[in-house]
Amino acid sequence: MGRSVLLALMIVGCSSAAAVGQTPTSPSERTGEEIYRAGCVSCHGPDGKGQPKAVLGFEPPATFPDFTNCAVSSVEPDDMWVAIVHRGGRVRGESHIMPAFEDLLSDVEIDRVVQYLHSLCAEPKWPRGNLNFPRAFFTEKAFPENETVFTVTALPSHPQSIETRVDYERRIGRRAQLEVGGPFTVQQDEAGSWSRGLGDVNAALKYVFLDSNRHGSIASAGGEVTLPTGKETEGLGGGVTIFEAFGLFDQALPRDAFLQIHTGFEWPADTTIEPNSFYWRTAVGKTVRTDRFGRMWTPMVEVLAARDLVNGAETEWDLVPEMQVSLSVFQHVRLSVGVRIPVNERQTRSDALLTYLLWDWGDGSLFKFWRAH
């Protein structure tokens, strides 16, 4: 997400409320550009690149962004922009300089001016933030993101284990993303002895090859390599390099629901240690809010399938019910809890408790935007 865009929106109110209403056209007919030129030009300039401080005549709380810079204007979902125009900067922990416009502009007009701001991005290759759906535990999303995820997986039954995993994701240009991650595990063996250490680390690259904001669809593909950095003798790693190719498809559904699909093949460098395998992961969820622009709650369920590509192998099936909730008012920090439940082969596989903390560091510090002003 792009925090600088929202900082710009919080200053859009530096023009007087009267100026917004002083247009020759009726409110129901005004275009987004007409609304922008009536109420936003004095701060953001006629081209959307921002007025210099000498023209503004006051000290802005942040540098004005360039709305023609697609890296700034494309990454936020529309509901984030709309919330600040409706309720003012305070609704997302931003400056009170941005007033609420919900009594001056209709919902249609606010949507029009938001879409006009998006139109100032001249490059259509940037996927829109509306396609950045909530993250599931195992079904990865297709949208490229700047975020860090801290995940804890606990097996409460004997032998017990706790795995703490960190995944760092960085967007590269318009459509690519690099991900690096690895686990640190504390686990018990059958005899009751404990071991701890680093597991196998991985690096992945994905690329968006299809996106449609109009249809709510986005698709990506990529590759991953997992390195045998863990101590195999202590059960902390697989002991083999694994290459992976994967595909991702996400689809918006009516009423803030969504579908995500993640499928791939894994090819170990030595199949005498690990066989080739195939997996399929699907997540379905829906986002609800405590009020129109308040805290977000996203119940989801994942269906996971994995099968070794050898004769006679059975497909392992799992269900993962889970709930994600936004913690910060800016919604750049989120928490999720869930449980992985094996559907078959339960004699060798047990339930696992899951939780993660997601920090969208592209929006700002982990410790900022925790309450409205």
PLY file of the C-alpha trace (Angstrom):
ply
format ascii 1.0
element vertex 373
property float x
property float y
property float z
element edge 372
property int vertex1
property int vertex2
end_header
0.00 0.00 0.00
1.09 3.60 -0.56
0.85 5.76 2.51
1.84 8.87 0.60
-1.36 8.73 -1.44
-3.44 8.86 1.70
-1.37 11.70 3.08
-2.28 13.58 -0.06
-5.95 12.85 0.35
-5.89 14.16 3.89
-4.79 17.55 2.52
-7.37 17.65 -0.26
-9.58 19.62 2.12
-7.29 22.65 2.15
-9.71 24.22 -0.32
-12.81 25.56 1.32
-15.94 23.43 1.48
-17.72 26.13 -0.44
-15.34 25.75 -3.35
-16.39 22.13 -3.73
-19.96 23.16 -4.21
-19.28 26.07 -6.59
-19.67 24.29 -9.92
-22.07 25.13 -12.72
-23.17 21.52 -12.99
-25.54 19.75 -10.65
-23.88 17.39 -8.12
-25.35 14.32 -9.81
-23.69 15.22 -13.13
-20.26 16.44 -12.06
-17.34 14.36 -13.26
-14.44 13.35 -11.07
-12.22 15.85 -12.85
-14.70 18.69 -12.23
-14.83 17.85 -8.51
-11.04 17.66 -8.36
-10.60 21.02 -10.06
-13.20 22.62 -7.79
-11.79 21.39 -4.49
-8.29 19.93 -4.90
-6.28 21.95 -7.43
-5.17 24.62 -4.94
-3.16 21.97 -3.09
-2.45 19.27 -5.65
-2.10 21.42 -8.73
-3.83 21.10 -12.09
-1.63 18.15 -13.10
-1.86 16.23 -9.82
1.82 16.68 -8.99
1.27 19.02 -6.03
1.61 22.75 -5.51
4.93 24.14 -4.22
5.01 25.40 -0.63
5.30 29.00 -1.82
1.94 28.69 -3.57
0.28 26.85 -0.68
1.07 29.53 1.88
1.23 27.03 4.75
3.35 24.12 5.99
1.84 20.85 4.77
2.07 17.83 7.10
3.82 15.80 4.39
5.31 16.11 0.95
2.70 16.14 -1.76
2.84 12.98 -3.87
2.83 12.87 -7.62
-0.51 11.30 -8.62
0.95 10.58 -12.04
3.46 8.28 -10.34
1.77 4.90 -10.68
3.83 3.38 -7.86
2.02 5.84 -5.58
-1.46 5.99 -7.07
-2.19 2.35 -7.95
-1.44 0.32 -4.85
-4.20 1.38 -2.44
-7.65 -0.25 -2.54
-10.42 2.21 -3.27
-12.13 1.73 0.09
-9.07 3.20 1.84
-9.24 6.36 -0.27
-13.02 6.60 0.02
-12.90 6.28 3.82
-10.61 9.30 4.18
-12.64 11.46 1.81
-15.83 10.51 3.66
-14.62 10.75 7.26
-11.45 12.82 7.05
-7.85 11.96 7.87
-8.61 11.00 11.46
-10.49 7.85 10.42
-7.16 6.29 9.40
-4.98 7.89 12.05
-3.87 10.69 9.72
-3.90 14.48 10.18
-7.09 16.35 11.06
-6.27 18.85 8.28
-8.18 16.57 5.93
-11.85 17.21 6.81
-14.79 14.90 6.26
-16.63 15.42 2.98
-19.53 13.02 3.47
-21.93 15.96 4.05
-20.70 17.83 0.95
-20.24 15.11 -1.63
-22.45 12.18 -2.49
-21.12 8.62 -2.53
-21.19 8.72 -6.33
-19.16 11.95 -6.43
-16.57 10.61 -4.00
-16.18 7.48 -6.10
-15.79 9.64 -9.23
-13.01 11.78 -7.78
-11.18 8.67 -6.52
-11.36 7.13 -9.98
-10.10 10.38 -11.48
-7.06 10.29 -9.19
-6.37 6.76 -10.41
-6.66 7.93 -14.02
-3.67 10.26 -13.54
-1.49 7.13 -13.62
-0.57 6.91 -17.30
0.76 3.32 -17.19
-1.91 0.59 -17.26
0.54 -2.17 -16.26
0.22 -1.56 -12.51
-2.33 -3.90 -10.85
-4.86 -1.96 -8.79
-4.98 -2.26 -5.02
-8.58 -3.51 -5.19
-7.08 -6.87 -6.23
-5.05 -7.14 -3.01
-7.30 -9.54 -1.08
-6.74 -10.66 2.54
-3.94 -13.15 3.07
-4.67 -16.76 3.99
-2.21 -19.03 5.84
-1.25 -21.36 2.98
-2.99 -20.09 -0.15
-0.70 -17.31 -1.32
-2.20 -14.28 -3.04
-1.47 -13.17 -6.59
-1.03 -9.45 -5.86
2.58 -8.20 -5.42
3.05 -6.65 -1.98
5.49 -5.05 0.43
4.95 -6.81 3.74
6.48 -8.97 6.47
4.56 -11.86 8.01
5.40 -13.49 11.36
3.72 -16.91 11.61
3.59 -19.32 14.56
2.48 -22.94 14.08
2.00 -25.12 17.17
1.39 -28.86 17.38
-0.09 -29.37 20.87
-0.18 -33.18 20.76
2.85 -35.43 21.38
5.41 -34.98 19.91
4.92 -31.25 20.38
6.52 -28.51 18.29
6.41 -24.74 17.79
7.58 -23.24 14.51
8.13 -19.50 14.19
8.42 -18.39 10.59
9.28 -15.00 9.07
8.47 -14.17 5.43
9.72 -10.94 3.89
8.08 -9.76 0.64
9.22 -6.88 -1.54
7.58 -5.59 -4.69
9.86 -5.22 -7.71
8.61 -2.70 -10.25
5.07 -2.91 -11.56
4.25 -6.60 -11.49
6.91 -8.68 -9.71
7.58 -9.66 -6.10
10.53 -11.25 -4.31
9.92 -13.32 -1.17
12.48 -14.72 1.28
11.54 -16.72 4.35
12.55 -19.33 6.84
11.45 -21.06 10.06
12.95 -21.47 13.51
11.61 -24.61 15.18
11.51 -25.98 18.71
10.32 -29.59 18.67
10.08 -32.78 20.65
10.95 -36.25 19.41
9.15 -39.50 20.21
11.40 -40.07 23.22
10.55 -36.66 24.66
13.86 -34.93 23.93
13.78 -31.39 22.57
15.75 -29.86 19.71
15.75 -26.39 18.25
17.22 -24.60 15.28
16.81 -23.07 11.86
14.81 -25.00 9.29
14.98 -24.88 5.50
14.91 -21.37 4.04
13.27 -20.48 0.75
13.30 -17.74 -1.89
10.55 -17.14 -4.45
9.81 -14.81 -7.33
6.34 -14.23 -8.76
5.06 -12.13 -11.64
1.56 -10.84 -12.43
0.67 -11.71 -16.02
-3.06 -10.91 -15.93
-5.11 -8.39 -13.96
-8.50 -6.75 -14.45
-9.84 -4.24 -11.96
-13.14 -4.22 -13.86
-13.66 -7.97 -13.49
-11.91 -8.30 -10.12
-9.42 -10.87 -11.41
-5.66 -11.26 -11.02
-3.34 -14.12 -11.95
0.35 -14.68 -11.27
2.97 -17.37 -11.74
6.42 -17.93 -10.33
9.10 -20.19 -9.01
10.64 -21.02 -5.66
13.69 -22.82 -4.33
13.97 -24.29 -0.84
17.49 -24.87 0.48
18.44 -27.63 3.00
19.69 -25.25 5.69
18.07 -27.13 8.57
19.59 -29.97 10.58
18.06 -33.04 8.96
19.45 -35.35 11.65
17.38 -33.49 14.24
14.27 -33.34 12.08
14.67 -29.63 11.39
14.87 -29.84 7.59
14.18 -31.99 4.58
17.81 -32.55 3.65
17.32 -31.78 -0.03
17.02 -28.78 -2.34
13.48 -28.45 -3.71
12.48 -26.55 -6.84
8.90 -25.39 -7.23
6.73 -23.86 -9.94
3.37 -22.36 -8.98
0.35 -20.46 -10.29
-1.98 -18.11 -8.43
-5.46 -16.84 -9.29
-7.64 -14.50 -7.21
-11.20 -13.42 -7.95
-13.41 -10.81 -6.30
-16.92 -12.05 -5.52
-20.06 -10.03 -4.68
-20.40 -8.33 -1.29
-16.70 -8.18 -0.39
-16.18 -11.93 -0.78
-13.24 -13.44 -2.65
-11.79 -16.69 -3.99
-8.06 -17.50 -4.12
-6.42 -20.51 -5.82
-2.79 -21.55 -5.47
-1.41 -24.65 -7.18
2.07 -25.98 -7.94
4.57 -28.78 -8.45
7.66 -29.56 -6.35
10.76 -31.26 -7.76
13.39 -32.30 -5.18
16.96 -32.47 -6.44
17.15 -36.04 -5.06
13.91 -38.04 -5.36
15.33 -40.83 -3.18
14.97 -38.40 -0.26
11.71 -36.68 -1.26
9.44 -37.64 -4.18
8.03 -35.19 -6.70
4.69 -33.82 -5.54
1.70 -31.71 -6.52
-0.48 -29.44 -4.37
-3.72 -27.49 -4.68
-4.85 -24.81 -2.23
-8.09 -22.85 -2.25
-9.26 -20.07 0.08
-12.73 -18.53 0.23
-13.55 -15.59 2.49
-15.57 -12.46 3.05
-14.66 -9.15 4.68
-17.06 -7.42 7.05
-16.61 -4.22 9.07
-17.77 -3.06 12.47
-19.17 -0.03 10.64
-18.76 1.22 7.10
-15.14 2.28 7.54
-14.22 0.56 10.79
-12.22 -2.51 11.80
-12.16 -5.28 9.21
-12.97 -8.90 10.05
-12.33 -11.58 7.43
-13.46 -15.15 8.11
-11.91 -17.60 5.65
-11.68 -21.31 5.05
-8.93 -23.05 3.11
-9.10 -26.47 1.45
-5.64 -27.98 1.00
-4.68 -31.01 -1.08
-1.20 -32.52 -1.57
-0.09 -35.72 -3.27
3.27 -37.38 -3.88
3.65 -38.32 -7.54
4.33 -42.00 -6.92
2.18 -45.06 -7.52
-0.24 -45.81 -4.72
0.17 -42.49 -2.95
-2.91 -40.99 -1.32
-3.94 -37.36 -1.52
-3.73 -35.63 1.85
-6.66 -33.31 2.53
-6.83 -30.55 5.15
-9.32 -27.87 6.19
-8.14 -24.56 7.66
-10.86 -22.34 9.18
-9.39 -18.98 10.13
-10.17 -15.36 10.98
-8.17 -12.26 10.07
-8.74 -8.91 11.81
-7.18 -5.50 11.22
-5.46 -4.11 14.34
-4.27 -0.62 13.38
-6.74 2.04 12.23
-4.67 2.38 9.06
-5.22 -1.38 8.57
-1.56 -1.99 7.78
-1.16 -4.39 10.71
-3.40 -7.46 10.86
-3.72 -10.59 12.96
-5.03 -13.98 11.93
-5.79 -17.13 13.91
-6.80 -20.54 12.64
-6.45 -24.30 12.92
-5.24 -26.82 10.34
-7.40 -29.95 10.54
-6.35 -33.12 8.67
-9.33 -34.71 6.92
-7.66 -38.09 6.26
-4.65 -40.05 7.50
-5.25 -38.69 10.98
-3.27 -41.52 12.52
-0.04 -39.87 11.31
-1.12 -36.20 11.18
-2.49 -34.04 13.99
-4.26 -30.69 14.25
-2.09 -27.56 14.23
-2.84 -24.18 15.78
-1.89 -21.19 13.62
-1.48 -17.46 14.06
0.26 -14.68 12.18
0.98 -10.98 12.49
1.11 -9.20 9.13
2.87 -5.86 8.81
2.41 -3.96 5.55
5.63 -2.00 5.97
5.05 -0.06 2.74
2.47 1.96 4.69
4.72 2.95 7.57
6.16 1.94 10.90
4.84 -1.05 12.80
4.10 1.26 15.74
2.24 4.05 13.90
-1.44 4.57 13.02
-2.84 2.58 15.93
-5.61 4.99 16.86
-7.66 7.74 15.30
-6.69 11.31 16.27
0 1
1 2
2 3
3 4
4 5
5 6
6 7
7 8
8 9
9 10
10 11
11 12
12 13
13 14
14 15
15 16
16 17
17 18
18 19
19 20
20 21
21 22
22 23
23 24
24 25
25 26
26 27
27 28
28 29
29 30
30 31
31 32
32 33
33 34
34 35
35 36
36 37
37 38
38 39
39 40
40 41
41 42
42 43
43 44
44 45
45 46
46 47
47 48
48 49
49 50
50 51
51 52
52 53
53 54
54 55
55 56
56 57
57 58
58 59
59 60
60 61
61 62
62 63
63 64
64 65
65 66
66 67
67 68
68 69
69 70
70 71
71 72
72 73
73 74
74 75
75 76
76 77
77 78
78 79
79 80
80 81
81 82
82 83
83 84
84 85
85 86
86 87
87 88
88 89
89 90
90 91
91 92
92 93
93 94
94 95
95 96
96 97
97 98
98 99
99 100
100 101
101 102
102 103
103 104
104 105
105 106
106 107
107 108
108 109
109 110
110 111
111 112
112 113
113 114
114 115
115 116
116 117
117 118
118 119
119 120
120 121
121 122
122 123
123 124
124 125
125 126
126 127
127 128
128 129
129 130
130 131
131 132
132 133
133 134
134 135
135 136
136 137
137 138
138 139
139 140
140 141
141 142
142 143
143 144
144 145
145 146
146 147
147 148
148 149
149 150
150 151
151 152
152 153
153 154
154 155
155 156
156 157
157 158
158 159
159 160
160 161
161 162
162 163
163 164
164 165
165 166
166 167
167 168
168 169
169 170
170 171
171 172
172 173
173 174
174 175
175 176
176 177
177 178
178 179
179 180
180 181
181 182
182 183
183 184
184 185
185 186
186 187
187 188
188 189
189 190
190 191
191 192
192 193
193 194
194 195
195 196
196 197
197 198
198 199
199 200
200 201
201 202
202 203
203 204
204 205
205 206
206 207
207 208
208 209
209 210
210 211
211 212
212 213
213 214
214 215
215 216
216 217
217 218
218 219
219 220
220 221
221 222
222 223
223 224
224 225
225 226
226 227
227 228
228 229
229 230
230 231
231 232
232 233
233 234
234 235
235 236
236 237
237 238
238 239
239 240
240 241
241 242
242 243
243 244
244 245
245 246
246 247
247 248
248 249
249 250
250 251
251 252
252 253
253 254
254 255
255 256
256 257
257 258
258 259
259 260
260 261
261 262
262 263
263 264
264 265
265 266
266 267
267 268
268 269
269 270
270 271
271 272
272 273
273 274
274 275
275 276
276 277
277 278
278 279
279 280
280 281
281 282
282 283
283 284
284 285
285 286
286 287
287 288
288 289
289 290
290 291
291 292
292 293
293 294
294 295
295 296
296 297
297 298
298 299
299 300
300 301
301 302
302 303
303 304
304 305
305 306
306 307
307 308
308 309
309 310
310 311
311 312
312 313
313 314
314 315
315 316
316 317
317 318
318 319
319 320
320 321
321 322
322 323
323 324
324 325
325 326
326 327
327 328
328 329
329 330
330 331
331 332
332 333
333 334
334 335
335 336
336 337
337 338
338 339
339 340
340 341
341 342
342 343
343 344
344 345
345 346
346 347
347 348
348 349
349 350
350 351
351 352
352 353
353 354
354 355
355 356
356 357
357 358
358 359
359 360
360 361
361 362
362 363
363 364
364 365
365 366
366 367
367 368
368 369
369 370
370 371
371 372
